[in-house]
Amino acid sequence: MLTEAWYPGWTAQVDGVGAELLRADHLFQGLRLPSGKHQVRFEYHSTYLGSGWAIALVAILIPAGLAAYRRRSRPA
């Protein structure tokens, strides 16, 4: 069990092979593992990261564009 909140975007691998993530105790992440030693890897890939970067870029470009427009339109 991984005591990280269960959330879409998480994946797991057991010994290099994709594994099904399960909810454990209604909040955490769990895996079914056969007995013995295993290498377990959890990864998170945000589904909203690309959208967040796009919004941040627009939030920077709009004020910068308005400032450049105002400087250009001022009479000398």
DSSP file (Angstrom, degrees, kcal/mol; ACC not computed):
  #  RESIDUE AA STRUCTURE BP1 BP2  ACC     N-H-->O    O-->H-N    N-H-->O    O-->H-N    TCO  KAPPA ALPHA  PHI   PSI    X-CA   Y-CA   Z-CA
    1    1 A M              0   0    0      0, 0.0     2,-0.5     0, 0.0    29,-0.2   0.000 360.0 360.0 360.0 139.0    0.0    0.0    0.0
    2    2 A L  B     -A   29   0A   0     27,-2.8    27,-1.9     2,-0.2     2,-1.5  -0.953 360.0-141.7-108.6 125.0    1.2    3.5   -0.8
    3    3 A T        +     0   0    0     -2,-0.5     2,-0.4    25,-0.2    25,-0.1  -0.236  65.8 114.9 -85.7  50.8   -0.1    6.2    1.5
    4    4 A E  S    S-     0   0    0     -2,-1.5    25,-0.5    25,-0.1    -2,-0.2  -0.946  80.5 -95.0-113.6 138.5   -0.5    8.7   -1.3
    5    5 A A        -     0   0    0     -2,-0.4     2,-0.3    23,-0.2    23,-0.2  -0.257  40.5-112.6 -57.7 135.3   -4.1    9.7   -2.0
    6    6 A W        +     0   0    0     21,-3.5    -1,-0.1    18,-0.1    17,-0.0  -0.543  53.3 156.1 -68.6 128.7   -5.7    7.7   -4.8
    7    7 A Y    >   -     0   0    0     -2,-0.3     3,-1.3    -3,-0.1    20,-0.0  -0.982  48.3 -93.3-155.4 142.3   -6.2   10.0   -7.8
    8    8 A P  T 3  S+     0   0    0      0, 0.0    39,-0.2     0, 0.0     3,-0.1  -0.292 105.9  51.1 -58.0 143.1   -6.6    9.5  -11.5
    9    9 A G  T 3  S+     0   0    0      1,-0.4    36,-2.0    37,-0.1     2,-0.3   0.161  79.1 118.5 112.6 -16.0   -3.3    9.8  -13.4
   10   10 A W  E <   -C   44   0B   0     -3,-1.3    -1,-0.4    34,-0.2     2,-0.3  -0.633  38.1-179.3 -82.6 140.0   -1.3    7.4  -11.2
   11   11 A T  E     -C   43   0B   0     32,-2.7    32,-2.5    -2,-0.3     2,-0.3  -0.915   8.5-155.7-131.0 161.7    0.1    4.2  -12.7
   12   12 A A  E     -CD  42  19B   0      7,-0.6     7,-2.5    -2,-0.3     2,-0.4  -0.984   5.0-163.0-139.4 149.8    2.1    1.4  -11.3
   13   13 A Q  E     -CD  41  18B   0     28,-2.4    28,-2.7    -2,-0.3     2,-0.5  -0.992   4.7-159.8-130.2 141.0    4.6   -1.2  -12.5
   14   14 A V  E >  S-CD  40  17B   0      3,-2.9     3,-1.5    -2,-0.4    26,-0.2  -0.980  84.0 -17.3-120.4 117.5    5.6   -4.4  -10.8
   15   15 A D  T 3  S-     0   0    0     24,-3.5    -1,-0.1    -2,-0.5    25,-0.1   0.857 130.5 -51.8  54.5  38.7    8.9   -5.8  -12.0
   16   16 A G  T 3  S+     0   0    0     23,-0.4     2,-0.4     1,-0.2    -1,-0.3   0.471 117.1 108.8  82.6   3.1    8.7   -3.6  -15.1
   17   17 A V  E <  S-D   14   0B   0     -3,-1.5    -3,-2.9     1,-0.0    -1,-0.2  -0.930  77.3-103.3-115.6 136.3    5.1   -4.7  -16.1
   18   18 A G  E     -D   13   0B   0     -2,-0.4     2,-0.3    -5,-0.2    -5,-0.3  -0.230  41.2-164.8 -55.4 141.2    2.1   -2.5  -15.8
   19   19 A A  E     -D   12   0B   0     -7,-2.5    -7,-0.6    12,-0.0     2,-0.4  -0.942  24.1-104.7-132.3 152.4   -0.1   -3.4  -12.8
   20   20 A E        -     0   0    0     -2,-0.3    12,-0.4    12,-0.1     2,-0.4  -0.627  31.9-141.0 -78.3 125.0   -3.7   -2.5  -11.7
   21   21 A L        -     0   0    0     -2,-0.4     2,-0.3   -11,-0.2    10,-0.2  -0.701  20.0-164.4 -85.0 137.1   -3.9    0.1   -9.0
   22   22 A L  E     -B   30   0A   0      8,-2.9     8,-2.6    -2,-0.4     2,-0.4  -0.860  24.1-109.5-118.9 153.5   -6.5   -0.4   -6.4
   23   23 A R  E     -B   29   0A   0     -2,-0.3     2,-0.5     6,-0.2     6,-0.2  -0.697  34.2-162.1 -79.2 134.2   -8.1    1.8   -3.8
   24   24 A A  E >>  -B   28   0A   0      4,-2.6     4,-2.3    -2,-0.4     3,-1.5  -0.979  69.8  -7.6-121.0 130.0   -7.0    0.8   -0.3
   25   25 A D  T 34 S-     0   0    0     -2,-0.5    -1,-0.2     1,-0.3     4,-0.1   0.813 117.2 -76.2  55.3  33.3   -8.9    2.0    2.8
   26   26 A H  T 34 S+     0   0    0      1,-0.2    -1,-0.3     2,-0.1    -3,-0.0   0.357 131.2  46.0  66.2  -3.5  -11.1    4.3    0.5
   27   27 A L  T <4 S+     0   0    0     -3,-1.5   -21,-3.5   -22,-0.1    -2,-0.2   0.639  96.8  63.0-134.6 -38.0   -8.2    6.8    0.2
   28   28 A F  E  < S- B   0  24A   0     -4,-2.3    -4,-2.6   -23,-0.2     2,-0.4  -0.236  75.6-105.0 -95.5 179.7   -4.9    5.2   -0.5
   29   29 A Q  E     +AB   2  23A   0    -27,-1.9   -27,-2.8   -25,-0.5     2,-0.3  -0.828  36.4 179.2-106.2 144.1   -3.4    3.2   -3.4
   30   30 A G  E     - B   0  22A   0     -8,-2.6    -8,-2.9    -2,-0.4     2,-0.3  -0.960  14.1-157.3-141.6 160.1   -2.7   -0.5   -3.3
   31   31 A L        -     0   0    0     -2,-0.3     2,-0.6   -10,-0.2   -10,-0.1  -0.974  21.9-125.4-132.9 147.7   -1.4   -3.3   -5.4
   32   32 A R        -     0   0    0    -12,-0.4   -12,-0.1    -2,-0.3    -2,-0.0  -0.860  37.0-178.3 -90.9 125.1   -1.9   -7.1   -5.3
   33   33 A L        -     0   0    0     -2,-0.6     3,-0.1     5,-0.0     2,-0.1  -0.970  25.8-126.4-125.6 138.6    1.5   -8.7   -5.2
   34   34 A P        -     0   0    0      0, 0.0     0, 0.0     0, 0.0     0, 0.0  -0.401  50.8 -81.4 -70.7 161.6    2.5  -12.3   -5.2
   35   35 A S  S    S+     0   0    0     -2,-0.1     2,-0.2     2,-0.0     0, 0.0  -0.239  91.9  52.5 -63.7 154.3    4.8  -13.3   -2.3
   36   36 A G  S    S-     0   0    0     -3,-0.1     2,-0.3     2,-0.1    -3,-0.0  -0.542  96.3 -39.9 113.0-179.7    8.5  -12.6   -2.7
   37   37 A K        +     0   0    0     -2,-0.2     2,-0.3     2,-0.0    -2,-0.0  -0.635  59.9 171.7 -84.9 139.0   10.6   -9.6   -3.5
   38   38 A H        -     0   0    0     -2,-0.3     2,-0.6    -5,-0.0    -2,-0.1  -0.980  34.9-124.7-143.3 154.0    9.4   -7.3   -6.3
   39   39 A Q        -     0   0    0     -2,-0.3   -24,-3.5     2,-0.0     2,-0.4  -0.917  32.9-169.2 -99.8 118.9   10.4   -3.9   -7.7
   40   40 A V  E     -C   14   0B   0     -2,-0.6     2,-0.4   -26,-0.2   -26,-0.2  -0.911   5.5-172.9-113.7 134.1    7.4   -1.6   -7.5
   41   41 A R  E     -C   13   0B   0    -28,-2.7   -28,-2.4    -2,-0.4     2,-0.4  -0.990   5.4-166.2-131.2 126.4    7.3    1.7   -9.3
   42   42 A F  E     -C   12   0B   0     -2,-0.4     2,-0.3   -30,-0.2   -30,-0.2  -0.905  11.3-178.0-107.1 138.5    4.5    4.3   -8.9
   43   43 A E  E     -C   11   0B   0    -32,-2.5   -32,-2.7    -2,-0.4     2,-0.5  -0.984  13.9-152.2-135.3 147.9    4.3    7.2  -11.4
   44   44 A Y  E     -C   10   0B   0     -2,-0.3     2,-0.5   -34,-0.2   -34,-0.2  -0.983  10.1-178.3-122.1 130.1    2.0   10.2  -11.7
   45   45 A H        -     0   0    0    -36,-2.0     2,-0.1    -2,-0.5    -2,-0.0  -0.957  25.3-135.3-127.1 110.0    1.2   11.9  -15.0
   46   46 A S        -     0   0    0     -2,-0.5     4,-0.3     1,-0.2     3,-0.3  -0.408   8.3-158.0 -68.9 133.9   -1.1   14.9  -14.6
   47   47 A T  S    S+     0   0    0    -39,-0.2     4,-0.3     1,-0.2    -1,-0.2   0.614  94.8  48.8 -82.2 -12.9   -4.0   15.2  -17.0
   48   48 A Y  S  > S+     0   0    0      1,-0.1     4,-2.4     2,-0.1    -1,-0.2   0.431  81.8  92.9-106.0  -1.3   -4.2   18.9  -16.3
   49   49 A L  H  > S+     0   0    0     -3,-0.3     4,-2.4     1,-0.2     5,-0.2   0.917  87.2  48.0 -62.6 -45.3   -0.5   19.9  -16.7
   50   50 A G  H  > S+     0   0    0     -4,-0.3     4,-2.1     1,-0.2    -1,-0.2   0.911 113.3  47.9 -61.7 -43.2   -0.8   20.8  -20.4
   51   51 A S  H  > S+     0   0    0     -4,-0.3     4,-2.4     2,-0.2    -1,-0.2   0.891 110.5  53.0 -64.2 -39.3   -3.9   22.9  -19.8
   52   52 A G  H  X S+     0   0    0     -4,-2.4     4,-2.3     1,-0.2    -2,-0.2   0.909 108.9  48.3 -63.2 -42.7   -2.3   24.6  -16.8
   53   53 A W  H  X S+     0   0    0     -4,-2.4     4,-2.5     2,-0.2    -1,-0.2   0.904 111.2  51.1 -63.9 -40.7    0.8   25.6  -18.9
   54   54 A A  H  X S+     0   0    0     -4,-2.1     4,-2.2     2,-0.2    -2,-0.2   0.917 111.4  47.2 -63.3 -43.4   -1.5   26.9  -21.7
   55   55 A I  H  X S+     0   0    0     -4,-2.4     4,-2.5     2,-0.2    -1,-0.2   0.905 112.3  50.3 -64.5 -41.3   -3.5   29.1  -19.2
   56   56 A A  H  X S+     0   0    0     -4,-2.3     4,-1.4     2,-0.2    -2,-0.2   0.903 109.9  50.7 -64.0 -40.8   -0.3   30.4  -17.6
   57   57 A L  H  X S+     0   0    0     -4,-2.5     4,-2.7     2,-0.2     3,-0.3   0.924 111.9  46.4 -63.2 -44.7    1.2   31.3  -21.0
   58   58 A V  H  X S+     0   0    0     -4,-2.2     4,-2.4     1,-0.2    -1,-0.2   0.901 108.8  56.1 -63.0 -40.8   -2.0   33.2  -22.0
   59   59 A A  H  < S+     0   0    0     -4,-2.5    -1,-0.2     1,-0.2    -2,-0.2   0.790 114.0  40.6 -63.8 -27.0   -2.0   34.9  -18.6
   60   60 A I  H  X S+     0   0    0     -4,-1.4     4,-1.6    -3,-0.3    -2,-0.2   0.874 115.3  49.3 -84.7 -41.8    1.6   36.2  -19.3
   61   61 A L  H  X S+     0   0    0     -4,-2.7     4,-2.8     2,-0.2     5,-0.2   0.851 103.7  58.1 -71.2 -35.9    1.1   37.0  -23.0
   62   62 A I  H  X S+     0   0    0     -4,-2.4     4,-2.5     2,-0.2     5,-0.2   0.963 110.9  40.1 -63.3 -52.8   -2.1   39.1  -22.7
   63   63 A P  H  > S+     0   0    0      0, 0.0     4,-2.4     0, 0.0    -1,-0.2   0.897 116.9  51.1 -63.5 -36.9   -0.7   41.7  -20.2
   64   64 A A  H  X S+     0   0    0     -4,-1.6     4,-2.2     2,-0.2    -2,-0.2   0.914 111.7  47.5 -64.8 -41.5    2.6   41.8  -22.1
   65   65 A G  H  X S+     0   0    0     -4,-2.8     4,-2.3     2,-0.2    -1,-0.2   0.900 111.7  49.9 -65.7 -41.0    0.8   42.4  -25.4
   66   66 A L  H  X S+     0   0    0     -4,-2.5     4,-2.4    -5,-0.2    -2,-0.2   0.902 110.8  49.7 -64.2 -40.5   -1.4   45.1  -23.9
   67   67 A A  H  X S+     0   0    0     -4,-2.4     4,-2.1     2,-0.2    -2,-0.2   0.916 112.1  47.7 -64.3 -42.8    1.7   46.9  -22.4
   68   68 A A  H  X S+     0   0    0     -4,-2.2     4,-2.0     1,-0.2    -2,-0.2   0.894 111.7  50.7 -65.4 -39.2    3.5   46.7  -25.8
   69   69 A Y  H  X S+     0   0    0     -4,-2.3     4,-2.1     1,-0.2    -2,-0.2   0.911 110.1  49.4 -64.8 -42.3    0.4   48.0  -27.6
   70   70 A R  H  X S+     0   0    0     -4,-2.4     4,-0.7     1,-0.2    -2,-0.2   0.891 111.0  49.4 -65.7 -38.8    0.0   50.9  -25.2
   71   71 A R  H  < S+     0   0    0     -4,-2.1     3,-0.5     1,-0.2    -1,-0.2   0.896 113.3  46.7 -65.3 -39.5    3.7   51.9  -25.6
   72   72 A R  H  < S+     0   0    0     -4,-2.0    -2,-0.2     1,-0.2    -1,-0.2   0.845 111.3  51.0 -72.1 -34.0    3.4   51.8  -29.4
   73   73 A S  H  < S+     0   0    0     -4,-2.1    -1,-0.2    -5,-0.2    -2,-0.2   0.538  84.8 105.5 -86.2  -5.5    0.2   53.8  -29.5
   74   74 A R  S  < S-     0   0    0     -4,-0.7     2,-0.2    -3,-0.5    -3,-0.0  -0.528  76.3-118.4 -73.1 137.3    1.4   56.7  -27.3
   75   75 A P              0   0    0      0, 0.0    -1,-0.1     0, 0.0    -2,-0.1  -0.515 360.0 360.0 -72.1 145.3    2.2   59.9  -29.2
   76   76 A A              0   0    0     -2,-0.2    -2,-0.0     0, 0.0     0, 0.0   0.453 360.0 360.0 -81.2 360.0    5.8   60.9  -29.0
